[in-house]
Amino acid sequence: MLLTMGVSLYTSRVILEALGVADYGIYNVVGGVVAMFGILSGSLSAAISRFITFELGKGNFDRLKRIFSTSVNIQIILIAIIVVLMETIGLWFLNYKMVIPEERMAAANWVFQFSVITFAINLLSVPYNATIIAHEKMSAFAYISIVDVILKLIVAFIIVYNPFDRLVYYGLLIMLVGLINRSIYSIYSKRHFEEASYHFLLDKGLMKEMFGFAGWNFIGASSALLRDHGGNILINLFFGTTINAARGIAMQVSHAATSFVTSFTTAVNPQITKSYATGDRDYMMKLVFQSAKFSFFILLFIALPIIVSTPYILNLWLVDVPENSVIFVRLILVFVLSESLANPLVVLMLATGDIRNYQLIVGGLQMLNFPITYLCYKLGAPSESIFVVAICISVICEISRLIMLKKMADLPVLDFFKNVYFRVVLVAVVAAVLPVTLKNYFQEDFFSFLMLSFLSVISVAVSSYTIGCTEHDKMIVNNQIRKVKNRFFK
């Protein structure tokens, strides 16, 4: 993840310099339009992952094979539906509603078509990806991720030296990267997992069950996409492509920082689902508590140094820093810190299978991001209001999750507040005091950046261990440190 984060951030710098702020903003907003039509795919992808992992925990391999083939059929049906929607409603919206310079409209249409194909390719990868994660083959997942970022770095360098329109050429090459990744996922899964062999079958009962699960999960998936990509469209309509570029930069920083948490939770999530499937409640709750807390701490290690030194980092990283990038980056990191606590609770909810009421309430709350942000913009609020609204709603949703899961999975809410929420908030406040206070005494140079980053990391480490960890947590951390020492200092 260190490698992928570094390469991803450098790739963004090269792409922004090669495309320019305006074209970079166009690519982000056009991709957002395509992703908006992927609302259904998010819900079905979660359903596929849950069914494969749950059945693997049960050990029912005959049903597992049927689930895999059925999931591929579902994705094919879904691709057909979404492509029709994107080639009709999507094209109309792009050409008649989006704020894009007239001279770049042809390039935007090419990027749109490449994005549609890339989207379809990624959908077909979902069952194979879910199988790798369900089997907890994290090394394969990591290697494929490394291949992905290296290919995108190569693309970033190639587009600088081409005789064609750079924006169009970039869209084409990203589509080819998606095709290569899809092939790798497919080949690896077929070679290592018996169930990952597609056979055409129409199990109407299983399709109905998976579509029913996905139907309710559609609310949650659509609310997240409406918040992220719908927000991107709102920024375009009210502020134009330059501010879209700033949001694109903030999203790149967010993705890079959360990649550490994603790698951690990707390893933990199957264990939560499998422990629920086998009825091991104590182990399941221990995983939920610890993964929520450690996810926050891991992200804080990355987020705090960035928040403290955002202006210097952006100027060091980018040749041309888009307007509003500094405030966007800081606010989005606060948002992802809040959201890092949600993942294990969402996985627990999906494991129960009884998701209707949860999605109606929590998903409904998340959907308020779009109308509230729109109202704020109509009233003249600044562009960064989109992140302030998202942070506030994130906290409200988190409280709602706990209340819902108390009934759904007998989650001990008071213990969660005491051992997770209280501890992570206190750790964040204490860790920030030293670097934020000393920042005023440093200059804007590389040495000061290194010193502030070092102080931030040390502050997070000390406060996480002394304040954030229970005695059991400290024992786990000490054991891991001991293993690392034994490996490198034999």
C-alpha positions in Angstrom: 0.0 0.0 0.0 3.0 2.3 0.6 4.1 1.7 -3.0 0.6 2.1 -4.5 0.0 5.3 -2.5 3.2 6.8 -3.7 2.8 5.8 -7.3 -0.9 7.0 -7.3 0.0 10.4 -6.0 2.8 10.9 -8.4 0.6 9.7 -11.3 -2.0 12.3 -10.4 0.7 15.0 -10.6 1.8 13.8 -14.1 -1.8 13.6 -15.3 -2.7 17.0 -14.0 0.4 18.5 -15.7 -0.2 16.7 -18.9 -3.9 17.4 -19.2 -4.1 20.8 -17.6 -6.6 21.9 -15.0 -9.6 22.2 -17.3 -9.2 18.8 -19.0 -8.5 17.1 -15.7 -11.7 18.6 -14.3 -13.6 17.3 -17.4 -12.3 13.8 -17.0 -13.4 13.7 -13.4 -16.9 15.1 -14.0 -17.5 12.9 -17.1 -16.4 9.8 -15.1 -18.8 10.9 -12.4 -21.7 10.9 -14.8 -20.9 7.3 -15.7 -20.5 6.3 -12.1 -23.9 7.8 -11.3 -25.4 5.2 -13.6 -23.5 2.5 -11.7 -25.8 2.8 -8.6 -27.3 -0.6 -9.3 -23.8 -2.2 -9.7 -22.7 -1.1 -6.2 -25.6 -2.8 -4.5 -25.2 -6.0 -6.6 -21.5 -6.1 -6.0 -22.0 -5.9 -2.2 -24.6 -8.7 -2.6 -22.2 -10.9 -4.6 -19.4 -10.4 -2.1 -21.7 -11.2 0.9 -23.2 -14.3 -0.7 -19.8 -15.8 -1.7 -18.1 -15.1 1.6 -21.1 -16.3 3.7 -21.4 -19.6 1.7 -17.6 -20.1 2.0 -18.0 -19.7 5.8 -20.7 -22.3 5.7 -18.6 -24.7 3.6 -21.3 -25.4 1.0 -19.2 -25.6 -2.2 -22.0 -26.8 -4.5 -24.1 -23.8 -3.7 -20.9 -21.6 -3.9 -20.4 -22.7 -7.5 -24.0 -21.8 -8.3 -23.6 -18.4 -6.6 -20.5 -17.6 -8.7 -22.1 -18.5 -12.1 -25.3 -16.7 -11.1 -23.4 -13.6 -10.1 -21.7 -13.5 -13.5 -25.1 -13.7 -15.2 -26.4 -10.9 -13.0 -23.5 -8.7 -14.0 -24.0 -9.4 -17.7 -27.7 -8.4 -17.4 -26.7 -5.3 -15.4 -24.2 -4.2 -18.0 -26.8 -4.4 -20.7 -29.3 -2.2 -18.7 -26.7 0.4 -17.6 -25.2 0.7 -21.1 -28.6 1.5 -22.5 -29.2 4.1 -19.8 -25.9 5.7 -20.3 -26.1 5.8 -24.1 -29.5 7.6 -23.8 -30.0 9.6 -20.7 -26.3 9.9 -19.9 -25.4 11.2 -23.3 -28.3 13.7 -23.2 -27.2 15.0 -19.8 -23.5 15.3 -20.9 -24.3 17.3 -24.1 -27.1 19.5 -22.8 -26.7 20.0 -19.1 -23.0 19.7 -18.2 -20.9 22.9 -18.0 -18.1 22.0 -20.5 -16.4 24.4 -23.0 -17.8 24.0 -26.5 -14.4 23.3 -28.0 -13.9 20.3 -25.6 -17.3 18.7 -26.0 -16.1 16.3 -28.7 -13.3 15.1 -26.5 -15.7 14.8 -23.5 -17.9 12.5 -25.6 -15.0 10.3 -26.5 -14.0 10.1 -22.8 -17.6 9.3 -22.0 -17.7 6.3 -24.3 -14.3 5.0 -23.0 -15.6 5.4 -19.5 -18.7 3.4 -20.3 -16.6 0.5 -21.6 -14.2 0.7 -18.6 -17.2 0.6 -16.3 -18.6 -2.5 -18.0 -15.2 -4.2 -17.8 -14.9 -3.5 -14.1 -18.4 -4.9 -13.5 -17.4 -8.2 -15.0 -14.4 -8.3 -12.6 -16.6 -8.1 -9.5 -17.3 -11.9 -9.0 -13.6 -12.8 -9.5 -12.5 -10.0 -7.2 -15.0 -11.0 -4.5 -13.8 -14.6 -4.7 -10.2 -13.7 -4.1 -11.1 -11.6 -1.1 -13.5 -14.2 0.3 -10.6 -16.7 0.2 -8.5 -14.1 1.9 -5.7 -14.3 -0.7 -4.5 -10.8 0.2 -1.1 -11.2 -1.4 -2.7 -11.7 -4.8 -5.0 -8.7 -4.2 -2.0 -6.6 -3.3 0.1 -7.7 -6.3 -2.8 -7.0 -8.7 -3.2 -3.5 -7.1 0.5 -2.9 -7.7 0.2 -3.9 -11.3 -2.8 -1.5 -11.7 -1.0 1.6 -10.3 2.2 0.9 -12.3 0.1 0.5 -15.5 -1.6 3.8 -14.8 1.8 5.5 -14.2 3.0 4.2 -17.5 -0.2 5.7 -19.1 0.6 9.0 -17.4 4.0 9.2 -19.1 2.7 7.9 -22.5 0.1 10.6 -22.9 2.7 13.3 -22.8 4.3 11.9 -26.0 1.4 11.3 -28.4 0.1 13.0 -31.5 -3.5 12.8 -30.5 -5.8 14.7 -28.1 -4.4 14.0 -24.6 -7.7 13.8 -22.9 -9.1 11.3 -25.5 -5.9 9.3 -25.5 -5.9 9.1 -21.7 -9.5 7.7 -21.6 -8.5 5.1 -24.2 -5.5 3.9 -22.2 -7.3 3.8 -18.9 -9.9 1.5 -20.6 -7.1 -0.8 -21.8 -5.7 -0.9 -18.2 -9.1 -2.0 -17.0 -9.2 -4.8 -19.6 -5.8 -6.0 -18.5 -6.8 -6.0 -14.8 -10.0 -7.9 -15.7 -8.0 -10.6 -17.4 -5.6 -10.9 -14.5 -8.5 -11.3 -12.0 -10.1 -13.9 -14.2 -7.0 -16.0 -14.9 -5.9 -16.0 -11.2 -9.4 -17.0 -9.9 -9.9 -19.8 -12.4 -6.5 -21.3 -11.6 -6.8 -21.2 -7.8 -10.5 -21.5 -6.9 -12.7 -24.4 -8.1 -15.9 -22.4 -7.9 -14.6 -19.6 -10.1 -15.4 -21.4 -13.3 -18.4 -19.9 -15.1 -21.2 -22.2 -16.4 -24.3 -20.8 -17.9 -27.3 -21.6 -15.6 -30.5 -20.0 -14.7 -31.2 -20.6 -11.0 -34.3 -18.4 -10.7 -34.5 -18.9 -6.9 -31.0 -17.8 -6.3 -31.3 -14.9 -8.7 -34.4 -13.8 -6.9 -32.7 -14.0 -3.5 -29.6 -12.1 -4.7 -31.7 -9.4 -6.4 -33.9 -9.1 -3.3 -30.8 -8.5 -1.1 -29.3 -6.1 -3.7 -32.6 -4.3 -4.0 -32.5 -3.1 -0.5 -28.8 -2.5 -0.6 -29.5 -0.4 -3.6 -30.6 2.4 -1.3 -27.2 2.5 0.5 -25.2 2.2 -2.6 -27.1 4.9 -4.4 -26.8 7.3 -1.5 -23.0 7.0 -1.4 -22.7 7.5 -5.2 -25.2 10.3 -5.1 -23.1 12.0 -2.4 -19.8 11.5 -4.2 -20.5 11.8 -7.9 -23.7 13.7 -7.6 -21.8 16.2 -5.6 -19.2 16.4 -8.4 -22.0 17.3 -10.8 -23.3 20.0 -8.5 -19.9 21.5 -8.2 -19.7 21.5 -12.0 -23.1 23.2 -12.4 -22.4 25.9 -9.8 -18.7 26.5 -10.1 -17.3 24.9 -13.3 -14.5 22.5 -14.2 -11.7 24.3 -12.4 -13.3 23.5 -9.0 -14.0 20.0 -10.3 -10.3 19.7 -10.7 -9.7 20.7 -7.1 -12.3 18.1 -6.0 -10.5 15.6 -8.2 -7.2 16.3 -6.4 -8.9 16.0 -3.0 -10.4 12.7 -4.0 -7.0 11.4 -5.1 -5.5 12.3 -1.7 -8.5 10.7 0.0 -8.2 7.4 -2.1 -4.4 7.3 -1.4 -4.9 7.8 2.4 -7.8 5.3 2.7 -6.0 2.7 0.7 -4.2 1.7 3.9 -7.5 1.3 5.7 -9.0 -0.5 2.7 -6.1 -3.1 2.7 -6.7 -3.7 6.5 -10.5 -3.9 6.3 -10.4 -6.1 3.1 -8.5 -8.6 5.2 -10.9 -8.4 8.2 -14.3 -8.2 6.4 -14.4 -11.9 5.3 -13.7 -12.9 8.9 -16.6 -10.9 10.3 -19.0 -12.5 7.7 -17.7 -16.0 8.3 -17.8 -15.7 12.1 -21.5 -14.6 11.8 -22.2 -17.5 9.5 -20.7 -20.0 12.0 -22.4 -18.3 15.0 -19.2 -17.2 16.7 -20.6 -14.0 18.2 -17.8 -13.2 20.6 -15.1 -13.3 18.0 -17.3 -11.4 15.5 -17.9 -8.5 18.0 -14.2 -8.4 18.9 -13.4 -8.0 15.2 -15.9 -5.3 14.7 -14.6 -3.2 17.7 -10.9 -3.7 16.9 -11.2 -3.1 13.1 -13.2 0.1 13.7 -10.7 1.5 16.1 -7.5 0.4 14.3 -9.0 1.6 10.9 -9.2 5.1 12.4 -5.7 5.0 13.9 -4.1 3.7 10.6 -5.8 6.5 8.7 -4.9 9.1 11.3 -1.2 8.2 10.8 -1.6 9.3 7.2 -4.2 12.1 7.5 -2.7 14.2 10.3 0.7 15.0 8.6 -1.3 15.9 5.4 -3.7 18.1 7.2 -0.9 19.9 9.1 1.2 20.6 5.9 -1.5 20.6 3.1 -0.3 23.8 1.3 3.3 22.7 1.2 2.4 19.2 0.1 0.2 20.3 -2.7 2.8 22.8 -4.0 5.5 20.1 -3.8 3.3 17.5 -5.4 1.6 19.5 -8.2 2.9 21.9 -10.8 -0.4 23.8 -10.9 -2.5 23.7 -7.8 -6.2 24.1 -8.6 -8.2 26.8 -6.6 -9.7 25.6 -3.3 -7.6 22.4 -3.2 -6.2 23.1 0.3 -9.5 23.4 2.1 -11.0 20.5 0.0 -8.1 18.1 1.0 -8.4 19.0 4.7 -12.1 18.6 4.9 -12.2 15.4 2.9 -9.7 13.8 5.2 -11.9 14.7 8.2 -14.8 13.1 6.4 -12.9 9.8 5.7 -11.7 9.7 9.3 -15.4 9.7 10.3 -16.3 7.1 7.7 -13.5 4.8 8.7 -15.5 3.8 11.7 -18.5 2.8 9.6 -17.0 -0.1 7.5 -17.1 -2.9 10.1 -20.6 -1.9 11.1 -21.7 -2.1 7.5 -20.1 -5.5 7.0 -21.9 -6.7 10.2 -25.2 -5.4 8.8 -24.7 -7.2 5.4 -23.7 -10.4 7.2 -27.1 -10.5 8.9 -28.9 -10.5 5.6 -31.8 -8.6 7.2 -31.0 -5.2 5.7 -34.3 -3.6 4.7 -34.9 -1.3 7.7 -31.3 -0.4 8.0 -31.0 0.7 4.4 -34.2 2.7 4.5 -33.1 4.7 7.5 -29.3 5.0 7.1 -29.4 5.1 3.3 -32.2 7.6 3.5 -30.1 9.9 5.7 -27.1 9.6 3.4 -29.3 10.7 0.4 -29.8 14.0 2.2 -26.3 15.0 1.1 -27.4 15.9 -2.4 -30.5 18.0 -1.7 -28.9 19.8 1.3 -25.7 20.6 -0.7 -27.9 21.8 -3.6 -29.8 24.1 -1.2 -26.6 25.4 0.3 -25.2 26.3 -3.2 -28.5 27.9 -4.2 -28.3 30.1 -1.1 -24.7 31.2 -2.0 -22.6 28.9 0.2 -19.0 28.4 -0.8 -17.9 25.3 -2.8 -16.4 23.6 0.3 -19.9 23.3 1.9 -20.3 20.0 0.2 -17.7 18.5 2.6 -19.1 20.2 5.7 -22.6 18.7 4.9 -21.0 15.2 4.3 -19.2 15.3 7.6 -22.3 16.2 9.6 -24.4 13.6 7.9 -21.7 11.0 8.4 -21.8 11.5 12.2 -25.6 11.3 12.2 -25.5 8.1 10.1 -23.0 6.5 12.4 -25.2 7.0 15.5 -28.1 5.6 13.5 -26.1 2.5 12.5 -25.4 1.7 16.2 -29.0 2.0 17.1 -30.1 -0.2 14.2 -27.4 -2.9 14.9 -28.3 -3.1 18.6 -31.6 -4.7 17.4 -30.2 -6.5 14.3 -27.1 -8.1 15.8 -27.2 -7.3 19.6 -24.3 -4.8 19.2 -23.4 -3.4 22.7 -23.8 0.3 21.8 -22.6 1.7 25.1 -19.4 -0.4 25.0 -18.9 0.8 21.4 -19.1 4.4 22.4 -16.8 3.9 25.3 -14.2 1.7 23.7 -14.2 3.0 20.2 -15.8 6.5 19.8 -14.5 8.1 23.0 -11.0 6.6 22.5 -10.6 7.6 18.8 -11.8 11.2 19.4 -9.5 11.7 22.4 -6.6 10.2 20.4 -7.2 12.6 17.5 -7.4 15.6 19.7 -4.3 14.8 21.8 -2.3 13.8 18.7 -3.1 17.0 16.9 -2.0 19.3 19.7 1.8 19.1 19.3 2.1 19.4 15.5 -0.6 22.1 15.2 1.0 24.2 17.9 4.5 23.9 16.6 3.5 24.5 12.9 3.5 28.3 13.5 7.2 28.1 14.4 8.3 26.3 11.2 9.0 27.7 7.8 7.4 26.4 4.5 10.3 24.2 3.4 11.1 20.6 3.0 13.0 20.2 6.3 10.0 21.7 8.2 7.7 19.4 6.4 9.7 16.4 7.4 9.9 17.5 11.0 6.2 18.2 11.3 5.4 14.9 9.6 7.7 13.1 12.1 6.1 14.8 15.0 2.6 14.0 13.7 3.4 10.3 13.3 5.0 10.1 16.8 2.1 11.9 18.4 -0.4 9.5 16.7 1.6 6.5 17.7 2.0 7.5 21.4 -1.6 8.7 21.8 -3.0 5.6 20.0 -1.1 3.2 22.1 -1.5 4.9 25.5 -5.0 6.3 25.2 -6.6 4.3 22.3 -5.6 0.8 23.1 -7.1 -1.5 25.8 -4.8 -3.9 27.6 -5.8 -6.6 25.1 -5.1 -4.3 22.2 -1.7 -3.5 23.6 -0.9 -7.2 23.9 -1.8 -7.6 20.2 0.4 -4.6 19.2 3.3 -5.8 21.3 3.1 -9.3 19.8 3.2 -7.8 16.2 6.2 -5.6 17.2 8.0 -8.6 18.6 7.3 -10.5 15.3 8.8 -7.7 13.3 11.8 -7.5 15.5 12.4 -11.2 15.3 12.1 -11.1 11.5 14.6 -8.3 11.0 16.9 -8.6 14.0 17.6 -12.3 14.3 
